[in-house]
């Protein structure tokens, strides 16, 4: 079989509703590695049905450590790697662009991919959720995730570019699962913020990359504002044109505001617990 020179890495946990669609969208690749965090459903059973899928299990610590462990330990032989979440899909147009890109002798070592977020069956085109650039395609050994427990970003060691075609992000699990997962995210975000604040690791406004500067605004200005959930809703729904996404856009902006409320309350709870211990 002709080698395409790309391997796909899919982290997974209890993704029986999503894993088949994810694999089907990348089954043209040389290798597909599904790194499972000891799922209790049929995720592995489904993945093992595909001849070019290799399954491994590794205990989950956090999102960045799980992916970095995979990059360090998987027997990846291809020059290029693409990290795909189990609830994401590579479209046919994106596939063609990826194959054309990695076949050209250029000096790029990594590429950002734009992502279309499908929520309640609708593409969220506004609400601050599109465009949504993620560094996912990179040469082996030329990119790595920063050490964060949540909202981790990949750092490349060389020149990066941007692909034109989008990938899809559509979780086929019920809304209750989405709410449960984001409840966990709010806990991780609260813990991450306090840990970085106490250790003096909050981002600087003078950071070289845009992601770090945005985090500085969030950590040093936004988190100090009163009524953050209310202002976040107004920002997403009015200033980021969430109202153009109709009823689904309204629901999504409300849930984002609730998410921020949960983060704020959990930060307060953690501060109280630390004072009690003292």
Secondary structure as the mmCIF struct_conf table of DSSP 4:
data_model
#
loop_
_struct_conf.conf_type_id
_struct_conf.id
_struct_conf.beg_label_comp_id
_struct_conf.beg_label_asym_id
_struct_conf.beg_label_seq_id
_struct_conf.end_label_comp_id
_struct_conf.end_label_asym_id
_struct_conf.end_label_seq_id
BEND BEND1 UNK A 5 UNK A 5
STRN STRN1 UNK A 6 UNK A 12
BEND BEND2 UNK A 13 UNK A 14
TURN_TY1_P TURN_TY1_P1 UNK A 16 UNK A 18
HELX_RH_AL_P HELX_RH_AL_P1 UNK A 19 UNK A 24
TURN_TY1_P TURN_TY1_P2 UNK A 25 UNK A 28
BEND BEND3 UNK A 29 UNK A 30
STRN STRN2 UNK A 31 UNK A 36
BEND BEND4 UNK A 37 UNK A 37
BEND BEND5 UNK A 40 UNK A 42
HELX_RH_AL_P HELX_RH_AL_P2 UNK A 43 UNK A 47
TURN_TY1_P TURN_TY1_P3 UNK A 48 UNK A 49
BEND BEND6 UNK A 50 UNK A 50
TURN_TY1_P TURN_TY1_P4 UNK A 51 UNK A 52
STRN STRN3 UNK A 53 UNK A 57
HELX_RH_AL_P HELX_RH_AL_P3 UNK A 63 UNK A 73
BEND BEND7 UNK A 74 UNK A 74
BEND BEND8 UNK A 78 UNK A 79
STRN STRN4 UNK A 80 UNK A 83
TURN_TY1_P TURN_TY1_P5 UNK A 86 UNK A 87
STRN STRN5 UNK A 88 UNK A 90
HELX_RH_AL_P HELX_RH_AL_P4 UNK A 92 UNK A 102
TURN_TY1_P TURN_TY1_P6 UNK A 103 UNK A 103
BEND BEND9 UNK A 104 UNK A 104
BEND BEND10 UNK A 107 UNK A 107
STRN STRN6 UNK A 108 UNK A 119
TURN_TY1_P TURN_TY1_P7 UNK A 120 UNK A 121
STRN STRN7 UNK A 122 UNK A 123
BEND BEND11 UNK A 126 UNK A 126
TURN_TY1_P TURN_TY1_P8 UNK A 127 UNK A 128
BEND BEND12 UNK A 130 UNK A 131
STRN STRN8 UNK A 133 UNK A 139
TURN_TY1_P TURN_TY1_P9 UNK A 140 UNK A 141
BEND BEND13 UNK A 142 UNK A 142
STRN STRN9 UNK A 143 UNK A 145
BEND BEND14 UNK A 147 UNK A 147
BEND BEND15 UNK A 149 UNK A 151
STRN STRN10 UNK A 154 UNK A 156
BEND BEND16 UNK A 157 UNK A 158
STRN STRN11 UNK A 159 UNK A 170
BEND BEND17 UNK A 173 UNK A 173
HELX_RH_AL_P HELX_RH_AL_P5 UNK A 175 UNK A 198
TURN_TY1_P TURN_TY1_P10 UNK A 199 UNK A 200
HELX_LH_PP_P HELX_LH_PP_P1 UNK A 202 UNK A 204
TURN_TY1_P TURN_TY1_P11 UNK A 205 UNK A 206
BEND BEND18 UNK A 208 UNK A 209
HELX_RH_AL_P HELX_RH_AL_P6 UNK A 210 UNK A 220
TURN_TY1_P TURN_TY1_P12 UNK A 221 UNK A 221
HELX_RH_3T_P HELX_RH_3T_P1 UNK A 222 UNK A 224
BEND BEND19 UNK A 225 UNK A 225
TURN_TY1_P TURN_TY1_P13 UNK A 226 UNK A 227
HELX_RH_AL_P HELX_RH_AL_P7 UNK A 228 UNK A 234
HELX_RH_PI_P HELX_RH_PI_P1 UNK A 235 UNK A 239
TURN_TY1_P TURN_TY1_P14 UNK A 240 UNK A 240
HELX_RH_3T_P HELX_RH_3T_P2 UNK A 242 UNK A 245
HELX_RH_AL_P HELX_RH_AL_P8 UNK A 246 UNK A 277
#
